[in-house]
Amino acid sequence: MADSLVIVESPAKAKTIGKYLGSKYIVKASMGHIRDLPKSQIGVEVENDFNPKYITIRGKGSVLKELKSASKKVKHVYLAADPDREGEAIAWHLAHYLELDASDTCRVVFNEITKQAVKDAFKTPRKINMDLVNAQQARRILDRLVGYKISPLLWKKVKKGLSAGRVQSVCVKLIIDRENEIDEFVPEEYWSITAKVSQNGVPFEAKYHSIGGEKRELGNEQEMQAVLDAMESGSDFKVAEVKEKERLRNPAPPFITSSLQQEAARKLGFRASKTMSVAQQLYEGVELGKEGTVGLITYMRTDSTRISPIAQEEAKEYITERYGAPYMPEQLRIYAKKNSNAQDAHEAIRPTAIMRDPDTMKPFLSRDQFRLYKLVWERFVSSQMSSAVLDTMTVDMISGDVKFRANGSKVKFAGFMKVYVEGNDDGAEEEHKFLPPIEVGDMIPAEAIEPKQHFTQPPPRFTEARLVKTLEELGIGRPSTYAPTLETIQKRGYVAIEEKKFMPTELGDLVIQLMEEFFPEILNAEFTANMEGNLDHVEEGTQDWVKVLATFYDSFEKRLEVAEEEMKEIEIQDEVSDEICEKCGRHLVYKMGRFGKFLACSGFPDCRNTKPIVKDIGVPCPKCEEGKIIERRSKKGRIFYGCDTYPACDYVSWDKPSGKPCPKCESMLVEKRNRSGAKLQCPSCDYSEELQDEEQEEA
C-alpha cells in the first residue's frame, strides 16, 4: 500500500520516476504551473511590497482536486519539480495549495532521471528553498511590471496587440542595430594574389604576404600591379624559410543550455524552441524496451560545465577501452566557468550513462531525439578526451622583393577529433591540407599567378545561433529564456526570418524607437545584465527581492508618467499594393507576418483573403518551358521554388534552379548549399560544379 505521494510536472516524468520508486509511492503530474498572476490585470500590489496576487490557472481544477485527494491518503508528500528556480516556485505553489507545513522536508531534486539518482534524492529531501522561489518571483513580477505597464501604452499610442518585454526588447534592438550596421556599411576594395605552384608533382597554393619586408595591404588595382611588377620576371619562387611545428587543439567543453542551442542550430538546423523540447523528452525519459523508461540526459537548463566525478570516471573507463589509453588525458579535464554569472547549480548536459551510445539507442528514439542525443553524447565524450595534435607547416617563398606564404596542416593524432568537432557560425568545415616536403633554397615553379579583386562585407545578420551567443556574452536573460524570447519577437511581428536570419520589421523598428526615447534603461544591455546579476544575488540569499524591485520601479514609474504625457499617437498605415483582391475587389496591402511580408485584403476583417508575395527569379520553368520559376514559402516558412502556372504545371524544387543546363544530360542545374559551401548540381545525373564567388555573393 502506497504511503507517499510524489508530484512532478509532466506525465512522462511521472511514468519514469514511478517505475524507479515502486509500489510504496504514487507519482502524479501537476502538468506544469498550478498558479500564476492573472492575465486580465497586473496582479501585483506595488504599494504593498510588490505582493503578487496569484490565482489558480484556468483548466487546472480537476488536476488540483486529484492531487488534493491523493495527498490526504498518504503520510508523506514529496514535490519533485525540476531543479531550478521555476521548479522551486512550482513546488512552493503546490505546498501552499496542499497546505503542507513550511518546515516539512518535502522537496526532492535530482539532476538526472536515473534509478540511482532518484533513489539517492529521496534519501535526502529538503525544505523548499525560499531564496530560489523569491528569485523566480522577482523575475516574474519584474517582467509583469514592464509588460503590463508599457504594453497598454503602446496599444493606446500605436496599435493593439503590441507588447514590450525586459529581455525581448533588448533582443529586438540587437537585431535592429545589426541591420543599421549593414545599411551604413561602406564596402572597401582590396586585392589578393594567389600563386598556383607545385613541388614534386604535388600542387598547392601560396598567398601574397609582403613586399620589401613590409606587410602592405593591396587596396586597389594599382597597388596590386606594383606587387606584380616587383616580382622577378622568371616563373620560379625561391624558398626562404620553412617552419614546422606541432600544435595542440583542445576539445570544447560539455554542453550548457546556450551552447546546446547554438550547436543544434548549426549542425541540426533546430530552432532553439525545438532543441529545448526534444531535450526535455530525453531528460524526462524514453522507453528502452526491457530496460523500461530511462532518462537519457541530465537536466538541460544549466549554465555550468561541471561534471560529476562518477561520470568522469565512467567516461575515462569507456574512452580507454573503446579508443585506447592515448585518447585519455593524463589528468581529468575540469572546465572553467564561461562567465562569472554562471550559477553552477547543476552539472553540464551529458548522457546519464556513457555506455548508452547513440547507435545502441537509435532503435528507441525518434529521428530528432536520436540526432540531439548523438550530439550531446559525442560532445560529452570528446570533452573528456585528449587534445588533438596537428603538424603545421609554414613556407615563405620569394620572387624578387615579394614574399608569398603557404600554410598547411595535417592531423598527427586525432584525439577528441575522432569523436566530435565543434561547429562554427559560418558553417564552413575545417580543412587540413598538408604541404609536400620542402626545404630552404628549393626553387618552386609557379604554374599561375592569379590576382583577384574583393570587397569587404558587412557584418552578418543574426542567425539563432549567433543571437543566442550574443545574448549569453552580454549576460542578457538566462539560457532557459532564450527559446521563448525568440518565439515571442516573431509572433509579435517585430522581426521576421529570411534565409534563417533575423531581420527587423517596420513595426519592430517603430516600437524600439519609442522604447529608446522613453525607456532607455530597458534597452540598455548593461542594465539588463546587471538586473540578472541582482536576481542571482536574490537566489544566493545575499539580496532582498523586494528591494531589487523597488530600486527598479522607482525610476521606471517616473518614466511611465513622462511617456503617458509626451508619447504621441502614431497611426500605422499599411502599404498599398497594385494588386486587387479577387474576392472583394479592394486593394491588397502589405502585411508583416512571422515569415516576412505577405499580401492581405485591405477590407479585413470583412474579407480575410491573403496571398504570398512571389518573387520571380528570372528562370524559365524546366518542365513546361512556358511558365516562370518563382520563389514561394511553405506554411512553415521554408522557401521553395515552383512554376507560376501552377496547378497547370506542378514543378517544385527545394533547391534554387539556376537556369543553366547540365553539360552531361541538359537537365537544369540547381544550387545546392551545405556547411562546406555552395555548388551547382544536376538533379538527374552525378554532374556538379563549384559556384563562382560572384554567383555565391549574389545568392
C-alpha positions in Angstrom: 0.0 0.0 0.0 1.4 3.4 -1.0 2.2 5.8 1.8 3.9 8.6 -0.2 2.7 10.9 -2.9 5.3 12.3 -5.4 4.3 15.3 -7.6 6.3 16.2 -10.7 5.4 18.4 -13.7 4.7 16.0 -16.6 3.2 12.6 -17.1 6.4 11.4 -18.9 8.5 12.3 -15.9 5.9 10.7 -13.6 6.0 7.5 -15.6 9.8 7.2 -15.5 10.1 8.0 -11.7 7.1 5.8 -10.8 9.0 2.8 -12.2 12.0 3.5 -10.1 10.2 4.1 -6.8 8.0 1.1 -6.6 4.6 0.4 -5.1 5.1 2.5 -1.9 4.9 5.7 -3.9 2.1 7.3 -6.0 3.6 9.6 -8.7 1.3 12.2 -10.2 1.8 15.2 -12.5 0.8 18.8 -11.8 1.0 19.5 -15.6 3.4 22.4 -15.0 2.5 25.5 -13.0 -0.7 25.5 -11.0 -0.8 29.2 -10.0 0.2 32.3 -11.8 -0.5 36.0 -12.0 -3.9 36.8 -13.6 -3.9 37.6 -17.3 -6.7 40.2 -17.0 -4.9 42.5 -14.6 -1.4 43.3 -13.5 -1.8 41.2 -10.4 0.9 42.9 -8.3 0.3 45.2 -5.3 3.1 47.7 -5.9 2.3 49.7 -2.8 2.3 46.6 -0.7 5.9 45.4 -1.2 5.1 44.1 -4.7 2.8 41.5 -3.2 1.7 39.1 -6.1 -1.9 38.1 -6.4 -1.7 34.5 -7.6 -4.7 32.7 -9.0 -5.3 29.1 -10.0 -4.6 28.6 -13.7 -7.7 28.0 -15.7 -8.2 24.4 -16.5 -6.2 23.1 -13.6 -9.2 22.5 -11.3 -9.5 18.7 -12.0 -5.8 18.2 -11.6 -5.6 20.0 -8.3 -8.7 18.2 -7.0 -7.0 14.9 -7.8 -3.7 16.0 -6.1 -5.6 17.2 -3.0 -7.5 14.0 -2.7 -4.3 11.8 -3.1 -2.4 13.9 -0.6 -5.0 13.2 2.1 -4.5 9.4 1.7 -0.7 9.3 2.3 1.7 10.0 5.1 4.2 12.0 3.1 4.0 14.3 0.1 7.2 14.9 -2.0 7.5 17.7 -4.5 9.9 16.7 -7.3 9.6 19.5 -9.8 12.7 20.4 -12.0 15.8 21.5 -10.1 15.8 25.2 -11.0 14.1 28.5 -9.9 11.0 27.7 -11.8 10.8 24.2 -10.4 11.2 25.5 -6.9 8.4 28.0 -7.5 6.1 25.2 -8.7 6.9 23.2 -5.6 6.2 26.2 -3.4 2.8 26.8 -5.1 1.9 23.1 -4.7 2.9 23.2 -1.0 0.6 26.2 -0.5 -2.3 24.6 -2.2 -1.9 21.3 -0.4 -1.4 23.1 2.9 1.9 21.4 3.6 3.9 22.6 6.7 6.5 25.1 5.7 9.0 23.3 7.8 8.4 19.9 6.0 11.3 18.4 4.2 9.2 17.8 1.2 11.4 19.0 -1.7 13.3 16.4 -3.7 15.7 17.3 -6.6 17.8 15.3 -9.0 19.9 16.4 -11.9 19.2 13.2 -13.9 16.3 10.8 -14.0 18.0 7.5 -13.4 17.2 4.9 -10.9 20.2 5.6 -8.7 19.9 9.4 -8.8 16.2 9.3 -8.0 16.6 6.9 -5.1 19.5 8.9 -3.7 17.4 12.1 -3.9 14.6 10.6 -1.8 17.2 9.7 0.9 17.9 13.5 1.4 14.7 15.5 1.0 15.0 19.2 2.0 12.8 22.2 2.7 11.6 24.5 -0.1 14.4 27.0 -0.8 12.7 30.4 -0.5 15.7 32.2 -2.0 15.1 30.3 -5.2 11.4 31.0 -5.0 11.9 34.7 -4.4 14.4 35.0 -7.3 11.7 33.4 -9.6 9.0 35.7 -8.1 11.2 38.7 -8.6 11.8 37.8 -12.3 8.1 37.1 -12.9 7.0 40.4 -11.2 9.7 42.4 -12.9 8.6 41.1 -16.3 4.9 41.6 -15.4 5.6 45.3 -14.4 7.5 46.0 -17.7 5.0 44.2 -19.9 1.7 45.3 -18.3 2.8 48.9 -17.8 4.4 49.6 -21.2 2.2 47.4 -23.4 -1.1 49.3 -22.8 0.8 52.5 -23.6 1.8 51.1 -26.9 -1.7 49.9 -27.6 -3.0 53.4 -26.9 -0.3 55.3 -28.8 0.4 52.9 -31.7 -1.8 49.8 -32.2 -3.5 46.9 -30.3 -1.6 43.7 -29.8 1.8 45.2 -29.2 3.9 44.2 -26.2 7.2 45.2 -24.6 9.4 42.9 -22.5 12.5 43.3 -20.5 14.6 40.8 -22.5 12.6 40.7 -25.8 13.1 44.5 -26.3 16.9 44.2 -25.9 16.8 41.3 -28.3 14.9 43.2 -31.0 17.3 46.2 -30.5 20.3 44.0 -31.2 18.7 42.9 -34.4 17.9 46.4 -35.4 21.4 47.7 -34.5 22.9 45.0 -36.7 20.6 45.9 -39.6 21.7 49.6 -39.2 25.3 48.5 -39.3 24.6 46.6 -42.5 22.8 49.6 -44.1 25.5 52.0 -43.1 28.3 49.7 -44.2 30.6 51.1 -47.0 32.4 48.3 -48.8 36.1 48.8 -49.3 38.1 47.4 -52.2 41.1 45.1 -51.6 43.0 42.6 -53.7 44.6 39.2 -53.2 47.3 37.5 -55.2 47.4 33.7 -55.3 50.3 31.7 -56.7 49.4 28.3 -58.0 52.6 26.2 -57.5 53.7 22.6 -57.3 56.6 20.6 -55.8 57.4 17.1 -56.8 54.1 16.9 -58.7 52.0 18.0 -55.6 50.0 21.2 -56.3 49.4 23.8 -53.6 48.7 27.5 -53.2 50.7 30.4 -51.7 49.2 33.8 -50.9 50.9 37.2 -51.3 52.3 38.2 -47.8 54.5 41.2 -48.0 56.7 43.4 -50.2 60.1 44.8 -49.3 59.8 43.2 -45.9 56.7 45.2 -45.2 53.2 43.7 -44.9 51.3 46.1 -47.1 47.6 45.7 -47.9 46.5 45.9 -51.5 43.7 48.4 -51.6 43.4 48.9 -55.4 44.5 47.6 -58.7 47.5 49.9 -58.9 48.9 48.6 -55.6 48.3 45.1 -56.8 50.1 45.8 -60.1 53.0 47.3 -58.2 53.5 43.9 -56.4 53.4 42.0 -59.7 55.9 44.5 -61.1 58.2 43.9 -58.1 58.3 40.1 -58.8 61.1 38.6 -60.9 60.2 38.0 -64.5 61.1 34.3 -64.1 58.5 31.8 -63.1 60.2 30.3 -60.1 59.9 31.1 -56.4 62.8 30.5 -54.0 62.0 29.0 -50.6 63.3 31.4 -48.0 62.0 29.8 -44.8 60.3 26.7 -43.7 58.7 26.3 -40.2 57.3 23.1 -38.9 55.8 22.6 -35.5 53.2 20.7 -33.5 50.1 22.5 -32.4 47.6 21.2 -29.7 43.9 21.7 -30.2 41.7 21.2 -27.1 38.2 19.9 -27.1 35.1 22.0 -26.5 33.6 21.8 -23.0 30.4 19.7 -22.5 27.2 21.5 -23.3 25.4 24.1 -21.3 21.9 25.3 -22.3 23.1 28.1 -24.6 25.9 26.1 -26.3 23.5 23.2 -26.9 21.0 25.6 -28.6 23.8 27.1 -30.7 25.3 23.8 -31.8 21.9 22.2 -32.5 21.1 25.2 -34.8 24.5 24.9 -36.6 24.6 21.2 -37.0 21.0 20.0 -37.0 19.1 23.2 -38.1 17.0 23.1 -35.0 15.3 26.2 -33.7 16.0 27.0 -30.0 12.5 26.0 -29.0 12.7 22.7 -30.8 16.1 21.9 -29.2 14.6 22.5 -25.7 11.5 20.5 -26.4 13.5 17.5 -27.7 16.0 17.8 -24.8 13.1 17.8 -22.3 11.9 14.5 -23.8 15.3 12.9 -23.5 15.6 14.2 -19.9 12.2 13.0 -18.7 12.6 9.5 -20.1 12.4 7.3 -23.2 11.1 3.7 -23.3 14.1 1.4 -23.8 12.4 -2.0 -24.3 13.2 -4.4 -21.5 15.1 -1.7 -19.6 11.9 0.3 -19.2 11.7 4.1 -19.3 15.0 5.8 -18.7 16.1 9.5 -18.7 18.9 9.7 -21.2 20.4 13.1 -20.5 20.9 15.2 -17.4 18.9 18.4 -16.8 19.0 20.6 -19.9 18.7 24.1 -18.2 22.2 24.8 -16.8 25.0 27.2 -17.3 27.6 25.1 -15.6 30.3 23.0 -17.4 30.9 21.0 -14.2 30.9 17.1 -14.5 30.4 14.8 -11.5 33.4 12.7 -10.6 31.4 9.5 -11.1 30.5 10.5 -14.7 34.1 11.4 -15.4 35.4 8.0 -14.2 32.8 6.3 -16.4 34.0 8.4 -19.3 37.6 7.5 -18.5 36.9 3.8 -18.5 34.8 4.0 -21.7 37.3 6.1 -23.7 40.3 3.9 -22.6 38.5 0.7 -23.5 37.0 2.0 -26.8 39.7 4.2 -28.2 42.9 3.3 -26.2 44.9 4.9 -23.4 46.5 7.7 -25.6 43.0 9.1 -26.1 42.6 9.8 -22.4 44.5 12.8 -21.0 46.8 12.3 -18.0 44.5 14.4 -15.8 40.7 14.5 -15.9 39.5 17.7 -17.6 38.0 20.5 -15.5 36.4 23.3 -17.4 36.3 26.9 -16.0 33.1 28.8 -15.8 32.3 30.5 -19.1 31.2 33.7 -17.3 31.2 34.9 -13.7 27.4 34.9 -13.6 27.2 31.1 -14.1 25.1 29.5 -11.4 26.9 26.2 -11.2 23.9 24.7 -9.6 23.7 21.7 -11.9 26.1 19.7 -14.0 26.7 20.3 -17.7 24.3 18.5 -20.1 25.6 15.0 -20.6 24.3 11.4 -21.2 23.2 9.8 -17.9 25.1 6.7 -18.9 28.0 6.9 -21.4 27.6 3.2 -22.3 24.3 4.1 -23.9 25.9 5.1 -27.2 23.8 6.7 -29.9 23.9 3.6 -32.2 22.5 1.4 -29.3 19.8 4.0 -28.6 18.8 4.7 -32.2 16.0 2.0 -32.4 14.2 3.5 -29.4 14.4 7.2 -30.5 12.6 9.4 -33.0 14.8 11.0 -35.7 15.0 14.3 -33.8 15.6 12.6 -30.5 18.4 10.5 -31.9 20.1 13.4 -33.6 20.1 15.5 -30.5 21.1 12.6 -28.2 24.0 11.9 -30.6 25.1 15.5 -30.4 25.0 15.5 -26.5 26.8 12.1 -26.3 29.6 13.0 -28.7 30.1 16.4 -27.2 30.5 14.9 -23.7 32.7 12.1 -24.7 35.0 14.3 -26.8 35.2 16.9 -23.9 36.9 14.2 -21.7 39.4 13.1 -24.4 43.0 14.0 -25.2 43.9 17.1 -27.2 44.4 16.6 -30.9 47.9 17.1 -32.2 48.4 18.9 -35.6 51.5 19.1 -37.6 51.7 22.6 -39.1 54.0 23.9 -41.8 54.6 27.4 -43.0 56.6 28.1 -46.1 57.8 31.5 -47.2 58.7 31.9 -50.8 60.2 34.9 -52.5 60.2 36.3 -56.0 62.2 39.5 -56.4 61.1 41.8 -53.5 57.8 40.0 -52.9 57.1 37.2 -50.3 54.4 34.6 -50.7 53.3 32.3 -47.9 51.8 28.8 -47.9 50.3 27.2 -44.9 49.5 23.6 -44.4 48.5 21.2 -41.6 47.6 17.6 -41.0 46.2 15.7 -38.1 49.1 13.8 -36.4 46.9 12.5 -33.6 43.2 12.9 -33.7 42.5 12.8 -30.0 39.0 14.2 -29.3 38.5 14.9 -33.1 38.0 11.2 -33.6 34.6 11.6 -32.0 33.4 15.2 -32.5 34.5 18.7 -33.7 32.6 21.8 -32.7 30.8 23.7 -35.5 31.1 27.4 -36.3 28.7 30.1 -37.1 29.9 30.4 -40.7 29.1 26.8 -41.4 32.5 26.1 -43.1 34.2 22.9 -42.2 37.8 23.0 -41.3 40.2 21.6 -44.0 43.6 20.1 -43.3 45.9 20.4 -46.3 49.5 19.4 -45.8 52.3 20.7 -48.0 54.7 18.4 -49.8 58.3 18.1 -48.4 60.1 21.5 -49.0 63.5 22.7 -47.9 65.1 26.2 -47.8 66.7 27.0 -51.1 64.3 24.9 -53.2 63.2 26.5 -56.4 59.5 26.1 -56.9 57.9 26.8 -60.3 54.8 28.9 -60.5 52.1 27.5 -62.7 49.9 30.6 -62.5 49.7 34.0 -60.6 46.1 34.9 -60.0 45.2 38.4 -58.8 41.7 38.9 -57.6 39.6 41.9 -56.6 37.4 41.7 -53.4 35.2 44.0 -51.4 34.8 43.9 -47.6 31.5 42.5 -46.4 29.1 44.0 -43.8 28.6 42.1 -40.5 26.3 39.2 -41.0 22.7 39.2 -39.8 21.9 37.2 -36.7 21.1 33.6 -37.0 19.5 32.0 -34.0 22.9 30.6 -33.0 24.7 34.0 -33.3 21.9 35.7 -31.4 21.9 33.2 -28.6 25.7 33.5 -28.4 25.5 37.3 -28.2 22.8 37.3 -25.6 24.9 35.0 -23.5 28.1 37.0 -23.9 26.2 40.2 -22.9 24.6 38.5 -19.9 21.1 39.2 -21.1 18.4 36.9 -19.8 19.1 33.3 -18.9 19.7 30.4 -21.3 16.3 28.9 -20.4 14.6 32.2 -21.5 16.2 32.4 -25.0 13.8 30.0 -26.8 10.6 31.6 -25.7 12.0 35.1 -26.2 12.9 34.3 -29.8 9.5 32.9 -30.4 7.8 36.0 -28.9 9.6 38.6 -31.0 8.5 36.7 -34.1 4.9 36.3 -33.0 4.6 40.0 -32.3 5.8 40.8 -35.8 8.9 42.7 -34.6 11.3 40.6 -36.6 11.0 38.1 -39.5 13.3 35.3 -40.6 14.7 35.4 -44.1 17.0 32.5 -45.1 17.4 31.6 -41.4 18.5 35.1 -40.5 16.6 37.7 -38.3 15.5 40.9 -40.0 13.7 43.7 -38.2 10.2 44.8 -39.4 9.0 48.3 -39.7 6.8 47.7 -36.6 9.7 46.4 -34.6 11.8 49.4 -35.6 9.0 51.8 -34.6 8.4 50.1 -31.2 12.2 50.2 -30.4 12.4 53.9 -31.3 9.6 54.7 -28.8 11.3 52.5 -26.2 14.7 54.2 -26.8 13.1 57.6 -26.3 11.0 56.9 -23.2 12.5 53.7 -21.6 16.2 53.7 -22.5 17.3 51.7 -19.5 15.0 48.8 -20.6 17.0 48.6 -23.9 20.4 49.0 -22.2 22.2 45.7 -22.4 24.3 46.5 -19.3 21.3 47.5 -17.3 19.6 44.2 -18.2 22.7 42.2 -17.4 23.0 43.9 -14.0 19.4 43.0 -13.3 20.2 39.4 -14.0 23.1 39.7 -11.5 20.7 41.1 -8.9 18.3 38.2 -9.4 21.3 35.8 -8.9 22.1 37.6 -5.6 18.5 37.0 -4.5 18.9 33.3 -5.3 22.1 33.3 -3.3 20.3 34.9 -0.3 22.5 38.0 -0.3 19.9 40.5 -1.6 16.3 41.2 -0.8 13.9 40.6 -3.7 11.6 43.4 -2.7 14.4 45.9 -2.6 15.6 44.8 -6.1 12.1 45.5 -7.4 11.7 48.8 -5.5 15.0 50.1 -6.9 13.9 49.4 -10.4 10.4 50.6 -10.1 11.3 54.0 -8.6 12.8 55.3 -11.8 10.6 53.2 -14.0 7.4 54.8 -12.6 8.7 58.3 -13.4 9.4 57.3 -17.0 5.9 55.9 -17.3 4.4 59.2 -16.3 6.6 61.1 -18.8 5.7 58.6 -21.6 2.0 58.9 -20.8 2.2 62.7 -21.2 4.7 63.1 -24.1 4.4 60.0 -26.3 2.5 61.0 -29.4 -0.1 58.8 -31.1 1.1 57.1 -34.2 -1.1 55.7 -36.9 0.5 52.9 -38.8 -0.6 52.9 -42.4 -0.4 49.7 -44.4 1.5 50.0 -47.7 -1.0 49.6 -50.5 0.0 47.3 -53.4 -1.2 47.4 -57.0 -2.9 44.0 -56.7 -6.6 43.7 -56.4 -8.3 41.2 -54.1 -10.0 38.6 -56.4 -12.7 38.0 -53.7 -14.0 41.5 -53.0 -12.2 43.9 -55.4 -10.4 46.0 -52.8 -6.7 46.7 -53.0 -4.3 44.2 -51.3 -1.9 45.7 -48.7 1.5 44.5 -47.5 1.4 42.9 -44.0 4.3 41.6 -41.9 4.0 38.1 -40.7 6.1 35.6 -38.8 7.9 34.6 -42.0 8.1 38.0 -43.6 5.8 40.1 -45.8 2.6 38.9 -47.3 -0.4 40.4 -49.1 -3.8 40.8 -47.3 -7.0 42.4 -48.2 -7.5 45.9 -47.0 -11.1 45.0 -46.2 -10.1 42.9 -43.2 -12.0 41.7 -41.1 -14.9 41.7 -43.7 -12.6 40.0 -46.2 -9.8 37.7 -44.9 -8.1 36.9 -48.2 -4.3 36.6 -48.1 -1.7 35.9 -50.7 2.0 35.1 -50.5 4.4 37.6 -52.2 6.0 35.7 -55.0 9.5 36.5 -56.3 10.4 35.9 -60.0 14.0 34.6 -60.0 14.3 35.1 -63.8 14.5 31.4 -64.7 12.1 29.7 -67.2 10.3 26.5 -65.9 12.4 23.5 -66.9 9.3 21.3 -67.0 6.6 23.1 -69.1 9.0 25.7 -70.6 6.1 28.2 -70.7 5.9 29.4 -67.1 8.5 31.2 -64.9 10.1 29.9 -61.7 9.0 31.9 -58.6 10.2 31.8 -55.0 7.5 30.9 -52.6 7.1 29.9 -48.9 5.6 26.8 -47.4 3.2 27.0 -44.4 6.2 26.6 -42.1 8.0 29.4 -43.7 10.5 27.4 -45.7 11.4 28.8 -49.1 10.8 26.6 -52.2 10.6 27.2 -56.0 7.7 26.4 -58.3 6.2 27.2 -61.7 4.0 30.3 -61.7 1.4 28.4 -63.9 0.5 26.0 -61.0 -1.7 24.0 -61.0 -1.3 23.6 -64.7 2.4 22.8 -64.1 3.3 21.1 -60.9 7.1 21.7 -61.0 8.5 22.3 -57.5 12.0 22.3 -56.0 13.6 22.9 -52.6 16.8 23.9 -54.4 17.0 27.1 -56.5 17.0 26.4 -60.2 20.0 28.1 -61.9 18.8 28.4 -65.5 22.0 26.7 -66.6 21.8 23.3 -68.5 23.8 20.3 -67.3 26.6 19.7 -69.8 26.1 15.9 -69.4 22.3 15.5 -69.7 20.9 19.0 -70.3 18.7 19.0 -67.2 18.6 22.3 -65.4 21.3 22.6 -62.7 20.1 23.6 -59.2 22.0 25.4 -56.4 23.0 23.0 -53.5 24.1 24.5 -50.2 25.7 22.9 -47.2 28.1 23.8 -44.4 31.1 23.4 -46.7 29.9 25.8 -49.4 27.7 26.0 -52.4 27.7 24.3 -55.8 25.6 23.7 -58.9 24.3 20.1 -59.1 22.3 18.2 -61.6 19.1 16.6 -60.2 19.2 13.9 -62.9 22.8 12.8 -63.0 26.0 13.0 -61.0 27.4 16.2 -62.5 28.3 19.1 -60.2 30.4 22.2 -60.3 31.5 24.8 -57.7 29.6 28.1 -57.7 31.9 31.0 -58.6 32.5 33.7 -55.9 30.3 36.2 -57.8 27.5 33.8 -58.0 27.8 32.9 -54.3 27.7 36.6 -53.4 24.6 37.2 -55.5 23.0 34.1 -53.9 
